Amino acid sequence: MYVVIQLLKSNKIWDLTVKSPDKSESTVFVGTHHNENEFTCENSKNVFPNTIKYWKSGSKINALVSNEEIEISFNLEKTE
């Protein structure tokens, strides 16, 4: 099962859309912070996660999905 993630720029703000195979519509997370090495997006209406953060550490990409109670981190690898 794969989740489709898109980073879209709208009015100088980067938003993240997440589409799960079991859902009919995407969930939009509004960009709240970004620079050349990281970005954070939030959706306070979403139960979990309501914050998604990605950041670059050397050649790796890390992710943290969270709400007020739970944090789950991921180390991502590029696939060809």
VEXSEPA-138437 format. One record per atom (N, C-alpha, C, O, CB): residue in three letters; x, y, z. Coordinates in steps of 0.02 Angstrom, whole numbers, padded with zeros to 5 digits, always signed. Atoms other than C-alpha are relative to their C-alpha. Glycine has a CB too. Layout:
N
alaXYZ
...
END
This chain:
80
met+00042-00058+00000
met+00000+00000+00000
met+00045+00062+00000
met+00087+00070+00044
met-00049+00000+00061
tyr-00040-00061+00006
tyr+00076+00166-00055
tyr-00044+00061+00011
tyr-00102+00063-00010
tyr+00034+00003-00068
val+00032-00065-00008
val+00029+00341-00004
val+00030+00046-00052
val+00091+00048-00060
val+00009+00028+00073
val-00024-00047+00050
val+00041+00472-00141
val+00005+00069+00032
val-00044+00095+00059
val-00047+00002-00063
ile-00012-00065-00031
ile+00118+00635-00080
ile+00021+00049-00054
ile+00063+00034-00096
ile+00055-00005+00054
gln-00017-00053+00047
gln+00125+00796-00181
gln+00014+00064+00038
gln-00021+00081+00086
gln-00057+00011-00052
leu-00016-00065-00028
leu+00207+00960-00136
leu-00018+00051-00053
leu+00011+00052-00108
leu+00076+00005+00021
leu+00026-00047+00049
leu+00115+01102-00223
leu+00007+00072+00026
leu-00005+00085+00085
leu-00074-00015-00015
lys-00008-00070-00018
lys+00151+01289-00223
lys-00061+00040-00021
lys-00082+00037-00079
lys+00064+00030-00031
ser+00058-00040+00013
ser+00003+01406-00209
ser+00008+00067+00036
ser+00012+00069+00097
ser-00065-00036+00022
asn-00008-00067-00030
asn+00022+01595-00181
asn+00060+00004+00047
asn+00055+00029+00103
asn-00063+00019+00038
lys-00064-00001-00036
lys+00203+01576-00121
lys+00002-00045+00062
lys+00049-00041+00101
lys+00015+00070+00021
ile+00002+00047-00056
ile+00152+01443+00007
ile+00001-00071-00028
ile-00036-00087-00075
ile-00064+00012+00044
trp-00004+00070+00019
trp+00199+01260-00012
trp-00049-00040+00042
trp-00046-00039+00103
trp+00072-00027+00007
asp+00047+00045-00034
asp+00058+01139+00031
asp+00016-00072-00018
asp+00043-00086-00072
asp-00073+00017-00020
leu-00011+00071+00009
leu+00070+00952+00049
leu-00067-00035-00005
leu-00109-00027+00039
leu+00043-00029+00058
thr+00061+00040+00005
thr-00069+00839-00015
thr+00019-00073+00008
thr+00069-00097-00019
thr-00037+00013-00068
val-00013+00070-00014
val-00078+00660+00045
val-00062-00039-00020
val-00118-00024+00002
val+00017-00012+00076
lys+00056+00042+00024
lys-00186+00528-00041
lys+00014-00072+00018
lys+00061-00103-00006
lys-00010+00007-00077
ser-00005+00070-00019
ser-00209+00359+00040
ser-00044-00042-00047
ser-00096-00018-00069
ser-00022-00011+00074
pro+00040+00042+00045
pro-00272+00215-00068
pro-00070-00015+00025
pro-00116-00027-00014
pro+00037-00065-00013
asp+00065+00016-00028
asp-00416+00184+00052
asp-00046+00060+00008
asp-00102+00053+00034
asp+00009-00034+00066
lys+00040-00062-00005
lys-00479+00365+00045
lys-00017+00025-00070
lys+00022+00017-00117
lys+00038+00054+00040
ser+00021-00025+00065
ser-00576+00445-00097
ser+00030+00069-00015
ser+00035+00088-00074
ser-00076+00004-00004
glu-00026-00067+00011
glu-00501+00619-00072
glu+00067+00009+00036
glu+00082-00026+00084
glu-00050+00053+00023
ser-00064-00017-00030
ser-00331+00692-00030
ser-00010+00043+00062
ser-00061+00078+00068
ser+00046+00036-00050
thr-00002-00044-00057
thr-00292+00776+00135
thr+00052+00053-00012
thr+00108+00037-00033
thr+00014-00039+00066
val-00046-00056+00013
val-00210+00948+00121
val+00029+00024+00067
val-00007+00036+00115
val-00036+00058-00037
phe-00037-00028-00057
phe-00078+01006+00245
phe+00031+00065-00024
phe+00068+00066-00072
phe+00054-00050+00027
val-00023-00066+00020
val-00040+01192+00235
val+00071+00012+00025
val+00087-00002+00082
val-00047+00055+00027
gly-00068-00014-00019
gly+00142+01243+00234
gly+00005+00055+00051
gly-00024+00109+00042
gly+00040+00019-00061
thr-00008-00050-00052
thr+00191+01335+00392
thr+00072+00023+00007
thr+00085+00077+00035
thr-00023-00028+00066
his-00070-00018-00004
his+00381+01338+00378
his+00038-00038-00054
his+00025-00097-00066
his+00029-00016+00071
his-00045+00035+00045
his+00512+01299+00246
his+00063+00040-00011
his+00064+00102-00007
his-00035-00014-00067
asn-00063-00028+00022
asn+00692+01331+00200
asn+00033-00051-00046
asn+00000-00098-00066
asn+00046+00019+00061
glu-00030+00045+00050
glu+00817+01244+00088
glu+00011-00071+00026
glu+00023-00116-00015
glu+00066+00028-00022
asn-00012+00066-00028
asn+00836+01095+00207
asn-00059-00033+00034
asn-00055-00091+00053
asn+00055+00003+00047
glu+00057+00030-00035
glu+00665+01069+00286
glu-00065+00037-00016
glu-00065+00094-00039
glu+00013+00001+00076
phe+00066-00032+00003
phe+00479+01103+00279
phe-00048-00034+00048
phe-00042-00093+00062
phe-00027-00002-00072
thr+00051+00024-00047
thr+00332+01085+00397
thr-00068+00021-00027
thr-00077+00077-00049
thr+00012+00028+00072
cys+00068-00012+00022
cys+00148+01072+00352
cys-00048-00023+00055
cys-00034-00070+00091
cys-00016-00036-00068
glu+00047+00017-00053
glu-00005+01067+00465
glu-00072-00002-00026
glu-00090+00032-00074
glu+00006+00050+00057
asn+00072+00004+00012
asn-00189+01020+00460
asn-00032-00014+00068
asn-00035-00072+00089
asn-00019-00055-00054
ser+00027+00008-00068
ser-00270+01050+00631
ser-00065-00040+00002
ser-00084-00064+00055
ser-00011+00069+00031
lys+00063+00038+00002
lys-00432+00965+00574
lys+00012-00075-00005
lys-00033-00115+00010
lys-00043+00023-00058
asn-00016+00071+00006
asn-00344+00800+00542
asn+00017-00028+00069
asn+00054+00004+00107
asn+00059-00010-00050
val-00013+00029-00065
val-00340+00684+00692
val+00073-00023+00007
val+00107-00004+00055
val-00048-00060+00012
phe-00070+00021+00002
phe-00174+00602+00650
phe+00020-00014-00071
phe-00016-00049-00107
phe+00012-00062+00045
pro-00039-00052-00034
pro-00059+00666+00593
pro-00031+00068-00013
pro-00069+00077-00061
pro+00073-00002-00023
asn+00020-00068+00017
asn-00093+00850+00604
asn+00060+00044-00015
asn+00052+00102-00036
asn-00041+00030+00057
thr-00061-00033+00020
thr+00088+00901+00579
thr+00045-00050-00036
thr+00055-00106-00012
thr+00037+00032+00061
ile-00048+00041+00037
ile+00209+00831+00449
ile+00062+00043-00012
ile+00057+00099-00038
ile-00030-00026-00067
lys-00063-00036+00009
lys+00391+00884+00447
lys+00048-00045-00039
lys+00056-00104-00023
lys+00031+00022+00068
tyr-00053+00034+00038
tyr+00524+00833+00319
tyr+00063+00042+00006
tyr+00060+00103+00005
tyr-00020-00010-00075
trp-00063-00036+00000
trp+00708+00878+00332
trp+00055-00043-00028
trp+00052-00105-00026
trp+00018+00024+00071
lys-00057+00032+00032
lys+00870+00836+00245
lys+00057-00004+00050
lys+00072+00045+00084
lys+00021+00037-00064
ser-00057+00010-00043
ser+01015+00764+00343
ser+00053-00036-00041
ser+00050-00097-00049
ser-00019-00041+00065
gly-00048+00029+00047
gly+01164+00737+00229
gly-00036-00020-00063
gly-00068+00022-00095
gly+00036-00061+00032
ser+00033+00024+00061
ser+01101+00631+00085
ser-00067-00034+00015
ser-00099-00059-00031
ser+00045-00049-00038
lys+00063+00033-00020
lys+00951+00562+00182
lys-00055+00051+00013
lys-00042+00109+00029
lys+00011-00043+00062
ile+00059-00040-00016
ile+00775+00629+00203
ile-00033-00032+00060
ile-00042-00093+00063
ile-00049+00004-00062
asn+00035+00022-00060
asn+00689+00616+00371
asn-00069+00029+00001
asn-00082+00083-00027
asn+00040+00019+00064
ala+00069-00025-00007
ala+00506+00635+00412
ala-00024-00012+00071
ala-00004-00060+00104
ala-00048-00035-00051
leu+00032+00007-00065
leu+00408+00661+00571
leu-00073+00016-00008
leu-00091+00072-00029
leu+00034+00045+00054
val+00072-00012+00001
val+00220+00642+00579
val-00023-00001+00072
val-00002-00043+00112
val-00039-00054-00043
ser+00017-00005-00071
ser+00137+00695+00740
ser-00067+00034+00011
ser-00096+00065-00034
ser+00054+00038+00037
asn+00054-00040-00028
asn-00008+00762+00840
asn+00021+00017+00071
asn+00080+00008+00087
asn-00071-00037-00003
glu-00020-00019-00068
glu-00011+00821+01021
glu+00020-00059+00043
glu+00053-00050+00094
glu-00057+00037+00033
glu-00013+00059-00042
glu+00003+00642+01086
glu+00052-00048-00027
glu+00085-00083+00011
glu-00063-00036+00011
ile-00042+00052+00032
ile+00104+00540+00961
ile+00048+00032-00050
ile+00030+00079-00085
ile-00044-00052-00035
glu-00048-00018+00052
glu+00262+00563+00857
glu+00028-00064-00030
glu+00048-00110+00006
glu+00058+00045+00029
ile-00029+00057+00034
ile+00320+00439+00726
ile+00051+00028-00050
ile+00035+00071-00091
ile-00054-00044-00036
ser-00052-00024+00046
ser+00485+00466+00634
ser+00016-00052-00052
ser+00007-00112-00041
ser+00064+00020+00039
phe-00017+00044+00056
phe+00541+00394+00468
phe+00067+00023-00029
phe+00081+00083-00031
phe-00055+00001-00055
asn-00059-00014+00039
asn+00707+00383+00377
asn-00014-00024-00070
asn-00026-00084-00081
asn+00065-00034+00030
leu+00020+00017+00067
leu+00673+00387+00191
leu+00060-00009-00045
leu+00112+00024-00037
leu-00046+00054-00028
glu-00053+00012+00049
glu+00779+00320+00049
glu-00028+00009-00070
glu-00085-00008-00083
glu+00030-00071+00008
lys+00020-00009+00070
lys+00773+00365-00134
lys+00003-00067-00035
lys+00050-00105-00028
lys+00045+00051-00036
thr+00002+00061+00040
thr+00721+00222-00248
thr+00000+00019-00073
thr-00027+00071-00092
thr-00061-00044+00018
glu-00004-00013+00072
glu+00752+00212-00433
glu-00059-00032-00036
glu-00065-00027-00097
glu+00066-00026-00030
END
